[in-house]
Amino acid sequence: MLEKINSPKDLKGLNTGELVRLCKELREYITECCAKNPGHLGASLGAVELAVALHYVFDTPNDKIVWDVGHQAYAHKILTGRREEFKNNRTKNGPSGFPKMSESPYDAFGVGHASTSVSAALGLATAAKLKGEDIKIVAVLGDGAATGGLSFEGLNNAGVSKTNILVILNDNQIAIDKNVGAMHNYLVKITTSPTYNRIKNDIWNKVGNGKLRAILQKFAMSTKIAVVKHGSVFEGLGFRYFGTIDGNDIGELITTLTNLKDLKGPKLLHIRTLKGKGYEPAEKAQSIWHAPGKFDVETGERISKAGQPLKYQNIFGQTIVRLAKENDKIVGITPAMLSGGQLCDMLKVFPERTFDVGIAEEHAVTFSAGLAAGGMLPFCNIYSSFMQRAYDQIIHDVALQNLKVIFCIDRGGLVGEDGATHQGAFDLSYLRIVPNITEMAPLNEIELQDMLYSASLPEYTGPISIRYPRGCCQGLKLPKDFNKIEIGKAVKIKEGKDIAVLSIGTIGNNVEKAIEIAEKENISVAHYNMRFLKPLDKSAIDEALNNCKKIVTVEDGTVIGGLYGAVCEYIVGKGIDNIKITGLGIPDRFIEHSTVNEQLIECGLDADSISKSILAATKN
């Protein structure tokens, strides 16, 4: 069946039995492809019937489907002319792992971060209305994404807009980790209220758009209050609520979507799906199989490289537990990244001091600020690309009040196959311009451990950021004891007189290899591990200026505004005009998906490229 589907038009003539068979084949195909090219497996397996039904009922790409995050959208991609390309999903020059407008007209809006679908769909629906276009707009909102503030803002605006928009709440009880919060609990109550849903469906099936609706609406609400014990939050926001229905029943989905298709105004359909459906290992361990890496399809065994060192996330998780045992003021906060960021280690030992606030980065930061104002010591663990969403809160709620919140910024730098939406390219630059912040990045796992320890000490005041990359450490043996790092102090790794290299973060390990290559050409290279971007170690820069007239800065963040910018500003401020400075970092463009090594080469940050840049700077 799947080989015959080259576009959604090929779905239109299929009967229910054929559609069921197609869904089975889609699951098998997604599973086989993800086993070789790792991706977001579980959510897409659960949303197969939904993708098929949407393209069966609606006239895409004329009608628009906006997927939230994109973790659910693999079947959508395969059905929309990208079946063969999907074999190379998330690889260099292959399809993106997320919907992307430049990739296909069927991708109505690009999404990599959660909670965007309702706002984007409302914008599309409003644009269509203003242009006089009679098209349908659908937003697919995952229940995990519904915990994000942007979802509530979009729902709040859409409900009063009277715009023709259908929001599908795909409720599978889990995002990456188990869902938390009041919205999750509310959805469970609705889901487990068959009496209310039966009465509600009977009423709306028998009532048209006439005056009788207004009369019976009060009865519907009173019935709802009696059965569910509180009113529907969605109808309170102005949506007509329908559900819940089985989102893995293709026949029921098609019938329901067909009935809702031409209804006017904002509507919300609540469906239940099973994350990982159709692949037993993914059904049984949903968090692990959200994005499992490579695996054997037949056995379900995940394939990992033997003897790999710990990841930086592991170092963070282990260290915060050690620190929390010595300091009862330490608390951990994460916006729905417990396992990814390894704050789950602390949850096991100190559940009362570990807080998963849902996909709500803005709230996570201001919640941390409140904890700090209340006398606690919050370690707020957020991915670099997600931290961007809380920039106002960092400035207004933390830095302005000089509150001591320790931001543990995971996935700093290039992240690989997740691509442009997830690159940790900007944190070094966007935090440097904020007053009161101490900003640092470790060269290796030992420095990460010591930075986390040092940040917890009273000498470190105000907001602090510690950024570290995704992936494996250097394989160093961790010392038993912590060592205090002096605020704003760089470390000279190597003496040299011809040219000085100033690096920050783990990219310095590539610099060390590059210097070995470059010195084979009989040049002498000094290397400074800056460690702090703010405050900047000006004495280290002065020393480099005195010994060398040529400087190269290296960072795995955007070259604009980061270490290169800071060093240039300092040198210009001193009035020195005979220094040659070369800045290496992520260029002024979005870096698309490929492996981290391929991205490093693209940005000129692999050891060979850095060595060539050092040699070129020496000769110029």
CORGIKA-V92848 format. One record per pair of residues at least 12 apart in sequence whose C-alpha atoms are under 8 Angstrom apart, sorted by the first residue. I is the first residue (numbers start at 0). J is the second residue. Records with the same first field share a line. If there is no record, write none. Layout:
# CORGIKA-V92848
I = J + J
This chain:
# CORGIKA-V92848
0 = 17 + 20 + 21 + 24
1 = 21 + 24 + 25
4 = 78 + 80
5 = 78 + 79 + 80 + 81 + 82
6 = 78 + 79 + 80
7 = 54 + 55 + 59 + 78 + 79
8 = 55
10 = 51 + 54 + 55
11 = 55
15 = 249 + 250
18 = 51 + 249
19 = 249
22 = 47 + 48 + 51
23 = 277
25 = 47 + 74
26 = 44 + 47 + 277 + 278
29 = 44 + 73 + 74
30 = 278 + 296
31 = 296
32 = 85 + 86 + 88
33 = 292 + 293
34 = 292 + 293 + 294 + 295 + 296
35 = 293 + 294
36 = 86 + 87 + 88 + 89 + 90 + 292 + 293
37 = 290 + 291 + 292 + 293
38 = 88 + 89 + 96 + 290 + 291 + 292
39 = 70 + 96 + 288 + 289 + 290 + 291
40 = 70 + 275 + 288 + 289 + 290 + 291
41 = 274 + 275 + 276 + 281 + 282 + 285 + 288 + 289 + 290
42 = 70 + 71 + 274 + 275 + 289
43 = 70 + 71 + 72 + 73 + 74 + 274 + 275
44 = 71 + 274 + 275 + 276 + 277
45 = 71 + 171 + 247 + 272 + 273 + 274 + 275 + 276
46 = 71 + 72 + 74 + 246 + 247 + 272 + 274
47 = 74 + 75 + 247
48 = 246 + 247 + 248 + 249 + 252
49 = 246 + 247 + 249 + 252
50 = 72 + 74 + 75
51 = 74 + 75 + 78 + 249
52 = 249 + 252 + 253 + 256
53 = 253 + 256
55 = 253
56 = 253 + 256 + 257
57 = 135 + 260
59 = 105
60 = 104 + 105 + 107
61 = 134
62 = 134 + 135 + 136
63 = 105 + 107 + 134 + 135 + 136 + 137
64 = 105 + 106 + 107 + 120 + 136 + 137 + 138 + 139
65 = 106 + 107 + 108 + 116 + 119 + 120 + 136 + 137 + 138 + 139
66 = 98 + 108 + 110 + 116 + 138 + 139 + 140
67 = 110 + 111 + 112 + 113 + 114 + 115 + 116 + 138 + 139 + 140 + 141 + 144
68 = 97 + 110 + 111 + 112 + 113 + 114 + 115 + 116 + 144
69 = 96 + 97 + 98 + 110 + 111
70 = 96 + 97
72 = 97 + 98
73 = 96
76 = 98
79 = 105
89 = 416 + 417 + 418 + 592 + 593
90 = 416 + 592 + 593 + 594
91 = 591 + 592 + 593 + 594
92 = 592 + 593
95 = 417 + 418 + 592
96 = 416 + 417
97 = 109 + 110 + 111
98 = 110 + 111
110 = 420
111 = 420 + 421
112 = 385 + 420
113 = 144 + 147 + 358
114 = 140 + 144 + 145 + 146 + 147 + 148 + 149 + 150
115 = 149 + 150
116 = 138 + 139 + 140 + 150
117 = 138 + 139 + 140 + 150 + 153 + 154 + 157 + 166
118 = 149 + 150 + 152 + 153 + 154 + 157
120 = 136 + 137 + 138 + 164
121 = 136 + 153 + 157 + 162 + 164
123 = 136
124 = 136 + 162 + 163 + 164
125 = 162
128 = 162
135 = 163 + 164 + 260
136 = 163 + 164 + 165
137 = 164 + 165 + 166 + 167
138 = 164 + 165 + 166 + 167
139 = 166 + 167 + 168 + 169
140 = 166 + 167 + 168 + 169
141 = 168 + 169 + 170 + 171 + 174
142 = 168 + 169 + 170 + 171 + 172 + 173 + 174 + 183
143 = 172 + 173 + 174 + 178 + 357 + 358
144 = 174 + 358
145 = 182
146 = 180 + 182 + 183 + 357 + 358 + 359
147 = 357 + 358 + 359 + 360
148 = 359 + 361
154 = 236
155 = 236 + 237
157 = 237 + 265
158 = 236 + 237 + 238 + 265
159 = 236 + 237
160 = 265
161 = 264 + 265
162 = 263 + 264 + 265
163 = 262 + 263 + 264 + 265 + 266
164 = 264 + 265 + 266
165 = 265 + 266 + 267 + 268
166 = 265 + 266 + 267 + 268
167 = 267 + 268 + 269 + 270
168 = 267 + 268 + 269 + 270
169 = 246 + 269 + 270 + 271 + 272
170 = 186 + 269 + 270 + 271 + 272
171 = 271 + 272 + 273 + 274
173 = 274 + 285 + 286
174 = 286 + 335
175 = 285 + 286 + 289 + 335 + 336
176 = 286 + 335 + 336 + 337 + 338
177 = 286
178 = 335 + 357
179 = 355 + 356 + 357
180 = 356 + 357
188 = 227
189 = 227 + 243
190 = 243
192 = 226 + 227
194 = 226
195 = 222 + 223 + 226 + 227
196 = 242 + 243
198 = 219 + 222
199 = 219
200 = 241
202 = 215 + 219
233 = 267
237 = 265
238 = 264 + 265 + 266 + 267
239 = 265 + 266 + 267
240 = 266 + 267 + 268 + 269
241 = 266 + 267 + 268 + 269
242 = 268 + 269 + 270
243 = 268 + 269 + 270 + 271
244 = 269 + 270 + 271
245 = 270 + 271 + 272
246 = 270 + 271 + 272
247 = 271 + 272 + 273
275 = 288 + 289
280 = 299
307 = 471
308 = 471 + 472 + 473 + 474
309 = 471 + 472 + 474
310 = 469 + 470 + 471 + 472
311 = 444 + 447 + 467 + 468 + 469 + 470 + 471 + 472
312 = 339 + 340 + 341 + 409 + 469 + 470
313 = 341
314 = 444 + 447 + 448
315 = 340 + 341 + 342 + 447 + 448 + 451
316 = 340 + 341 + 342 + 343 + 344 + 345
317 = 344
318 = 448 + 451 + 452
319 = 345 + 451
320 = 344 + 345 + 348
322 = 452
328 = 374 + 375 + 376
329 = 352 + 375 + 376 + 377 + 378
330 = 352 + 353 + 354 + 375 + 376 + 377 + 378
331 = 345 + 352 + 353 + 354 + 377 + 378 + 379 + 380
332 = 353 + 354 + 355 + 356 + 363 + 367 + 377 + 378 + 379 + 380
333 = 354 + 355 + 356 + 357 + 363 + 379 + 380 + 381
334 = 355 + 356 + 357 + 358 + 359 + 360 + 363 + 380 + 381
335 = 355 + 356 + 357 + 358 + 359
336 = 355 + 381
337 = 355
340 = 380 + 381 + 382 + 409
342 = 380
360 = 381 + 385 + 386 + 388 + 389
361 = 388 + 389 + 390 + 392
363 = 379
364 = 379 + 389 + 392 + 393 + 396 + 397
365 = 392 + 393 + 396 + 397
367 = 379 + 404
368 = 396 + 397 + 402 + 403 + 404
371 = 402 + 403 + 404
372 = 402
376 = 403 + 404 + 405 + 455
377 = 403 + 404 + 405
378 = 404 + 405 + 406 + 407
379 = 404 + 405 + 406 + 407
380 = 406 + 407 + 408 + 409
381 = 406 + 407 + 408 + 409
382 = 408 + 409 + 410 + 411 + 423
383 = 408 + 409 + 410 + 411 + 422 + 423 + 424 + 425 + 426 + 466
384 = 410 + 411 + 420 + 421 + 422 + 423 + 424 + 425 + 426
385 = 421
386 = 408 + 426
387 = 426
394 = 433
397 = 462
398 = 433 + 434 + 435 + 436 + 461 + 462
399 = 434 + 435
401 = 435 + 460 + 461 + 462
402 = 460 + 461 + 462
403 = 460 + 461 + 462 + 463
404 = 461 + 462 + 463
405 = 454 + 462 + 463 + 464 + 465
406 = 462 + 463 + 464 + 465
407 = 464 + 465 + 466 + 467
408 = 464 + 465 + 466 + 467
409 = 466 + 467 + 468 + 469
410 = 422 + 423 + 466 + 467 + 468 + 469
411 = 423 + 424 + 426 + 466 + 467 + 468 + 469 + 555 + 556
412 = 424 + 467 + 468 + 469 + 555 + 556
413 = 468 + 555 + 595 + 598 + 599
414 = 468 + 469 + 594 + 595
415 = 592 + 593 + 594 + 595 + 596 + 598
416 = 592 + 593 + 594 + 595
417 = 592
418 = 590 + 591 + 592 + 593
419 = 589 + 590 + 591 + 592
422 = 590
423 = 556
424 = 555 + 556 + 557 + 585
425 = 556 + 557
426 = 556
427 = 532 + 556 + 557 + 560 + 561 + 562
428 = 556 + 557 + 559 + 560 + 561
429 = 560
431 = 532 + 533 + 560 + 561
435 = 461 + 462
436 = 461 + 462 + 463 + 464 + 533
437 = 461 + 462 + 463 + 464 + 531 + 532 + 533 + 534
438 = 463 + 464 + 465 + 531 + 532 + 533 + 534
439 = 463 + 464 + 465 + 466 + 504 + 530 + 531 + 532 + 533
440 = 465 + 466 + 467 + 503 + 504 + 505 + 530 + 531 + 532
441 = 465 + 466 + 467 + 503 + 504 + 505 + 530
442 = 503 + 504 + 505 + 506 + 507 + 508 + 528 + 530
443 = 472 + 473 + 504 + 505
444 = 472 + 473 + 475 + 477
445 = 475 + 477 + 478
447 = 465 + 467
448 = 481
449 = 481 + 482 + 483 + 484
450 = 465 + 483 + 484
451 = 465
452 = 481 + 482 + 483
453 = 482 + 483 + 484
459 = 486
466 = 504
467 = 504 + 505
468 = 505
486 = 531 + 534
487 = 530 + 531 + 532 + 533 + 534 + 535 + 536
488 = 529 + 530 + 531 + 535 + 536
489 = 527 + 528 + 529 + 530 + 531 + 536 + 539
490 = 527 + 528 + 529 + 530
491 = 525 + 526 + 527 + 528 + 539
492 = 525 + 526 + 527 + 528
493 = 524 + 525 + 526 + 527
494 = 523 + 524 + 525 + 526
495 = 523 + 524 + 525 + 526 + 546
496 = 523 + 524 + 525 + 546 + 547
497 = 522 + 523 + 524 + 525 + 546 + 547 + 548 + 549 + 617
498 = 523 + 524 + 525 + 547 + 548 + 549 + 550 + 551 + 613 + 617
499 = 524 + 525 + 526 + 527 + 543 + 547 + 549 + 550 + 551
500 = 524 + 525 + 526 + 527 + 550 + 551 + 552 + 553
501 = 526 + 527 + 528 + 529 + 550 + 551 + 552 + 553
502 = 526 + 527 + 528 + 529 + 530 + 552 + 553 + 554 + 562
503 = 528 + 529 + 530 + 531 + 532 + 553 + 554 + 562
504 = 528 + 530 + 554 + 555
506 = 553 + 554 + 555 + 604
507 = 528 + 553 + 554
509 = 604 + 605 + 606 + 609
510 = 553 + 606 + 609 + 610
511 = 526
512 = 606
513 = 606 + 607 + 608 + 609 + 610
514 = 610 + 613
516 = 607 + 610
517 = 610 + 611 + 613 + 614
525 = 543
527 = 539
532 = 561 + 562 + 565
535 = 565
537 = 569
540 = 566
544 = 578
548 = 577 + 578 + 579
549 = 578 + 579 + 580 + 616 + 617
550 = 578 + 579 + 580 + 581
551 = 580 + 581 + 582 + 583 + 613 + 616
552 = 580 + 581 + 582 + 583
553 = 582 + 583 + 584 + 604
554 = 583 + 584 + 585
555 = 584 + 585 + 604
556 = 584 + 585
557 = 584 + 585 + 586 + 587
558 = 582 + 583 + 584 + 585 + 586 + 587
559 = 586 + 587
563 = 581 + 582 + 583
567 = 580
579 = 616
581 = 616
583 = 603 + 604 + 609
584 = 602 + 603 + 604
585 = 602
586 = 602
